[in-house]
Amino acid sequence: MSMPFYVSPEQVMKDKADYARKGIARGRSGVVIQYAGGILFVAPNPSRALHKISEIYDRIAFAAVGRYNEYENLRKAGVTYADVTGYQFDRRDVTARGIANWYAQQLGTIFTESSKPFEVEIIVAEVGENMDADQIYRITFDGSVADEHGFAAIGGQADQVSTALKESYSPELSLTEALSAALTALSAPASTNGGEGPDLAASQLEVAILDRTRSHRTFRRLSGPRLEELLAESRPAAGPTDSASSAESGSPLSAGSDDTAIGPTAPDDGNPTPGTSTDPD
């Protein structure tokens, strides 16, 4: 009679953690930054159907990286939890802290009891009446919760992105300055390795905000002409230097060459669930 193969619990947990980390690291990083008017979410995402950033409740949003079908199931469950809590008690009882703790319980249970852990890392953020009231929570695949302040990065090479954010972040950033800091941080890993940064054109980005000035439904997606204008304003300050050089050479830049008309902000169109179960990265 053959003896059953024994694996220690410590080794099982380690193998699960390594498996989940490798899956998350294959995706591109996402960034969440506080700014004077609210909270900004930025993630490289060429897909127009698969969203990494979504609304959870009136003043609460969700961002995730990893395996799409897994974090989409978490998002839907979080929306249901928030709606039921608000209906049974009061809308003010629905908070980012409560949702983050609920996600931590779900992911912790999956990690310990399931043979395969979820390959996801998520952020739940809530915008307050002022910056001191903002809440940002990062929840990892094993159910660990971190209370972030100012900014947070998830997925991919998050450590390098966080280091870059730390160097450029300061309180009371404008939306344009926050977007510039996010783009610089997302390009940091490639720059460190001597390569070119990812394509950060408007068509390759998913950007959303929690707008502090709105009293209801603070979540808004930024896309189209509005996003293109913000990107043009947030590029590194090479424009003035180029203009000065052109003036010195007698060939000024053509006026309005980078101007983009401001269009209406695209409303949140929901999160359809296509047949694929992979991350849009």
N, C-alpha and C positions, 0 to 999 in steps of 0.2 A: 504494500500500500504506500503510495507516494505521500510525502509530507506536504501540506499546503505551503505555498510561498508566502512568507511573512514580510511586510513592509511596515516600519514603525510609523506611528501617527505624525511624528515630526517630519519624516521624509515625505509623507503624503502631502502635508500642508505646504512644504517647500516646493514640491513639484507643481502643485496647483498654482502657487504664487508665481513661479517662473513662467509657467504656461500663459497665465493671464498677462503678465508684464510684457512678454514678447509679442503677444497679439495686439496690445495697446500701442506699443512702441512702433509698430509698422504703419500706423496712421500718422496724419499730420497734426501738429499741435493746434490747440485753440486757446484763445486769450480772453480774459474778462478783466475790465479795468473800470474803476470808479472815475468819474469826472464830475465837474461842477454841476452839470444838469442831470446827472443820473448814472447809469451803469452801461458800459459799452461791451458788446460781444463781437468778436471777430474770429472767423475760422476759414481757412482755405477750403473751398468746396465748389467744384465745377458743376455739380449736379443742381438742376433747378427743381427736382422732385424730391430728393432725399435731404431733409433738413437736419442739421446738427444743433440748431438753436431754435427754441420754440417757447411759446407762452404756456405757463402752467395755471396762473390765476391773475387777478387784477394787477398786482404789483410784483409778481413773481415770475421768473423765467428760468429756463432749463437749457444747459449746454452739455454736450457729450461728445466723446470720441471712442473709437473702438469698433465693435461689430454692430452694424446698423440694426439688424432685426432684434438684437438684445436690448439696446438702449431705447429703441422705439417702443418696445413692450413696457419698459420702465416708465417712459414718458406718459404713455396712455394710462398706466396704473396710477401715476402721480396725479394726473388730471382728475381721474375718478375719485381718488382719496381727497383731494382738495375740495371738489364739488360736494361730496357727501358731508365732509366736515363743516363746510360753510352752511349747508342746508340744515343739518341737525343742530348746530349750535349758533354761531354767528360768523359773518364773513371776516370779522376782525380776528377770529380764532385761527384762521388759515395763515400760517407764517412760514417763511423759508426754513426756520429752525425746525418746526414740526415736520415739514416735508422731508428735510434732510435726514432727520432721525428715522423717519419711516423708511426712506430709501436704504439707510444704513442697516436697519433690521432685515430688510428683504435681501440685500446683497450678502450680508453676513450669514444668513441662513443658507442661501444658495452655495456660498463658498464652502461651508463646513459639511453640508449634507449631500450636495450633488457631486457626481463624479467629475463633471466639467464646470469650472467657474465661469462667470460672465466675464468676457473680455471687454470691459467698459470702465470708463472713468467719467464722472459727471460733476457738474457744478449746478447748484441751486442758489439763485441770487434774488434778493428782494430790495427794491428801492424804497427809501424812507423819505420823510419830509425834509431831511438834511443829510449831509454825508455821514454824520455820526450815527444816524439811524439805519444806514445801509447794512445789509447782511450778505455775505458771500461764503458759501460752504462748498468744500470739495469732498466728494465721497468716492473712495477707491473701490476696486473690485472685491475686496474682502470685508467691506462694511465700515472701514475706518473713516472718520469724519474730521476734517480740518477746518477751523474757522479762519478764513483768509481776510486780510486787511489791505485795501488799496487795489490789489490785483491778484490774479491767479492764472496759471497756465496748466493745461492738461494734455496728455497724449504726446506721441512722438518724442522729441528731445526736450521735454518740459523743463528740465533743470537749466539748460542753456537759455531757453526762452525766458525763464523766471529771472535769471541773472541779468539779462539784457533789460528786462522790464524794471528791475530794481535800480539800474543806472539811470534810466530815463524818466521814471515815474516821480511825480510830485503832486501833492494835494491841489485841488482847484484847477486841474487841467480843463481846457476847453474841449469840445467834442473833436475838433480838428487836431489838437495836440495829442489827445488820447489815441486817436486813430493813427497818427504818425508814430507814436510810441509802440503801438501794437504791431504795425507793419515792420518797423525796425527790429522788434524782438522776434517776430516770426522768421525774419531773414537771417537772424544771428547764427543758428547752427550751420547753415551752408557757408556763411562768411568765415566762420571759425575754421571750417575744413578746407578753405581755399576754393570753394565752388561758387556757383551762382545761386542766388536765392530763388525761392519758388515764384511762379508767375502770380503776381499780386494785382492783376488787372481786375476791374469791377466784375467781369464775367466769371472770374475764378474765386471770388470771395463771397462769403455769407456774413452779412453784417446786420446787427440789430441793436436796439437800445431799450432800456427802461427809462422813460422820460419822466423826470421828477416833477415837471411843471403840469403834468396831466393828473387830474383827480381820479380818473377811471380808465381802465384799459391802457396802462402806461407802456405796454409792449408795442414796438413799431419796428418793422423791417426797413432797412435802407438799401435801395437798389436803383438801378437805372440811372437817369441823369443826376439825381441827387447824390448818389454814391460816387459817381464819376467826378462831380464837383468837389466833394469832400476829399477824394483821393488826390485831385490836382492841388488842392490847398495844403494837403498834409505831406506832400513829397519833401525830401530833404532840401534844405535851403541852398540848392544849386542854382535856382532860377535867377536871383539877384546877381550872382557872379557871372552867369552866362550873359545877362543883360548888359552888365558893365563891360564885359569883354567885347560884346557886339557893338556897343557904343564906341569903344575905343577904336575898333577896326572899321567904324563907319558903316556897319551893316546891322542896324537895330533889328531885334526880333519883331516879327509881325505882330501887331497888337491884336489881342483876342484870339490868338491861335490855340490857346488851351482853354478858352472859355466854354462852359457848358451850361445850357439853360437849366434852370431849376424846375424840375417836374414834380408832380404830386408823389408823395411817399406811397410806395406799394403796400397795401394792407396785408396783414398776415393771412395767407391763403390756406392755412392748415397744413397738415403733414400727411399726405397720402402714403399708403404703405404698398409700394410695388412688390412684385414677386421676388426680387432679389433680397438676399439676407446679408449682403456684404456692405462694409463701410464705403461711402462714396469716394473715399480717398483712392 
